[in-house]
Amino acid sequence: MRHSSFAAMECPAARTLDQVGEWWSLLIIRDALHGLTRFDEFQQSMGISTNSLSRRLKELCDNGLLERHPYQDNPTRYEYRLTRRGRDLQPVVEALAVWGRKYMTRGKGAVRLVDTETGDLADPVLVDRNTGKEVNEANVHYVATKVASEVKKGKLPPP
């Protein structure tokens, strides 16, 4: 049986997937991070149908990830700009791209992240803000909190 919503789950990953888990949604966020703002730009970039794109843009606006701003009257046309909440998905989108370049495209890709000052290619990694250490299986591990499911409490150490 498929879930219609993960909103009742205590898991932050599940709740995030409720907001952006549909693949077109993350690709729209990706394109918005790349500077696209208009309906036709998103459609041209992804080849998505107009109905699907309209639905996804509405959901992303309803979820506070994009804001709609008119740029033309008669007929009224809108551009879609990332909110702070939407821009905060950049590390998530880039982490997916890093994984994809490593395992799926052998380092290729149409758009790359570069250092603003040097112009050098960036090599992003997830780093613990408190220690500065890279987040990887050697440096961190998961622990079960009070709200963890019983099956996870049995597999993970307590905090």
C-alpha positions as CSV (number, residue, x, y, z in Angstrom):
1,M,0.0,0.0,0.0
2,R,1.4,3.4,-1.0
3,H,1.5,6.3,1.5
4,S,-0.2,9.5,0.5
5,S,1.8,11.5,3.0
6,F,4.7,11.0,5.4
7,A,3.7,14.1,7.4
8,A,2.9,12.0,10.5
9,M,6.3,10.3,10.6
10,E,8.9,11.7,13.0
11,C,11.7,11.1,10.4
12,P,13.0,14.4,8.9
13,A,14.0,12.6,5.7
14,A,10.5,11.3,5.3
15,R,8.9,14.7,5.9
16,T,11.3,16.3,3.5
17,L,10.3,13.7,0.8
18,D,6.7,14.8,1.4
19,Q,7.8,18.3,0.2
20,V,10.3,17.5,-2.6
21,G,10.4,13.8,-3.1
22,E,8.7,13.7,-6.5
23,W,11.5,13.7,-9.1
24,W,10.3,16.6,-11.1
25,S,10.2,18.7,-8.0
26,L,13.9,18.3,-7.3
27,L,14.7,18.9,-10.9
28,I,12.8,22.2,-10.8
29,I,14.7,23.1,-7.6
30,R,17.9,22.2,-9.4
31,D,17.0,24.4,-12.4
32,A,16.0,27.3,-10.2
33,L,19.4,27.0,-8.4
34,H,20.9,27.2,-11.9
35,G,19.1,30.5,-12.5
36,L,16.0,29.4,-14.4
37,T,12.8,31.3,-13.3
38,R,10.2,31.1,-16.1
39,F,7.8,28.3,-17.0
40,D,9.1,28.0,-20.6
41,E,12.7,27.7,-19.3
42,F,11.8,24.9,-16.9
43,Q,9.9,23.1,-19.6
44,Q,12.7,23.5,-22.2
45,S,15.3,22.3,-19.7
46,M,13.5,19.2,-18.6
47,G,11.0,18.3,-21.4
48,I,8.3,18.1,-18.8
49,S,4.6,18.3,-19.9
50,T,2.8,21.6,-19.2
51,N,0.3,19.9,-16.9
52,S,3.0,18.2,-14.8
53,L,5.1,21.4,-14.7
54,S,2.0,23.5,-13.6
55,R,1.2,21.0,-10.9
56,R,4.8,20.8,-9.6
57,L,5.3,24.6,-9.6
58,K,2.0,25.1,-7.7
59,E,3.1,22.5,-5.1
60,L,6.5,24.0,-4.7
61,C,4.9,27.4,-4.1
62,D,2.3,26.0,-1.7
63,N,5.2,24.3,0.2
64,G,7.1,27.6,0.5
65,L,10.0,26.6,-1.7
66,L,9.2,28.9,-4.6
67,E,7.5,32.2,-4.9
68,R,5.5,33.4,-7.9
69,H,6.1,36.9,-9.2
70,P,4.4,38.5,-12.2
71,Y,6.8,39.7,-14.9
72,Q,4.3,40.5,-17.7
73,D,0.7,41.7,-17.9
74,N,-1.9,40.9,-20.6
75,P,-1.5,38.0,-20.4
76,T,-0.1,37.7,-17.0
77,R,3.0,35.6,-16.9
78,Y,4.9,34.6,-13.8
79,E,8.5,33.8,-12.9
80,Y,9.3,31.4,-10.0
81,R,12.0,32.4,-7.5
82,L,13.5,30.3,-4.8
83,T,12.7,31.2,-1.2
84,R,15.3,30.8,1.5
85,R,13.7,27.5,2.2
86,G,14.1,26.5,-1.4
87,R,17.7,27.8,-1.6
88,D,18.5,25.7,1.5
89,L,18.0,22.6,-0.6
90,Q,21.2,23.4,-2.5
91,P,23.4,21.0,-0.5
92,V,20.8,18.2,-1.0
93,V,20.6,18.7,-4.8
94,E,24.4,19.0,-5.0
95,A,24.9,15.9,-2.9
96,L,22.7,14.0,-5.4
97,A,24.7,15.5,-8.3
98,V,28.0,14.5,-6.6
99,W,26.8,10.9,-6.2
100,G,25.5,10.9,-9.8
101,R,28.8,12.1,-11.2
102,K,30.6,9.4,-9.3
103,Y,28.4,6.5,-10.0
104,M,26.2,7.4,-13.0
105,T,27.9,9.8,-15.4
106,R,31.6,9.1,-14.8
107,G,32.3,12.8,-13.9
108,K,30.3,14.3,-16.7
109,G,27.5,16.9,-16.3
110,A,26.2,20.0,-18.0
111,V,26.5,22.2,-15.0
112,R,29.2,22.1,-12.3
113,L,29.6,24.0,-9.0
114,V,32.7,26.3,-8.9
115,D,34.4,28.4,-6.3
116,T,33.2,32.0,-6.5
117,E,36.6,33.5,-5.9
118,T,38.9,31.2,-7.9
119,G,36.6,29.7,-10.5
120,D,38.0,26.2,-9.6
121,L,35.7,23.2,-9.6
122,A,34.2,22.7,-6.1
123,D,34.4,19.2,-4.6
124,P,31.6,19.4,-2.0
125,V,31.4,17.0,0.9
126,L,29.1,16.9,3.9
127,V,31.0,18.2,7.0
128,D,30.0,18.3,10.6
129,R,29.6,21.9,11.6
130,N,30.8,21.2,15.2
131,T,34.0,19.3,14.4
132,G,34.8,20.1,10.8
133,K,35.1,16.4,10.1
134,E,33.7,14.9,6.9
135,V,30.5,13.0,7.6
136,N,31.3,9.4,6.6
137,E,31.1,5.9,8.1
138,A,34.5,6.3,9.8
139,N,33.7,9.6,11.6
140,V,30.0,9.3,12.6
141,H,27.3,6.8,13.4
142,Y,23.6,6.8,14.0
143,V,21.9,6.5,17.4
144,A,18.2,5.9,18.2
145,T,16.3,8.6,20.0
146,K,13.1,8.1,22.1
147,V,10.9,8.5,19.1
148,A,12.7,5.9,17.0
149,S,10.7,2.8,16.0
150,E,11.3,-0.3,18.0
151,V,13.1,-2.1,15.1
152,K,15.6,0.8,14.9
153,K,16.0,0.9,18.7
154,G,17.0,-2.7,18.5
155,K,19.6,-2.1,15.7
156,L,21.0,1.4,16.8
157,P,22.7,2.3,20.1
158,P,20.8,4.7,22.3
159,P,21.9,8.4,22.5
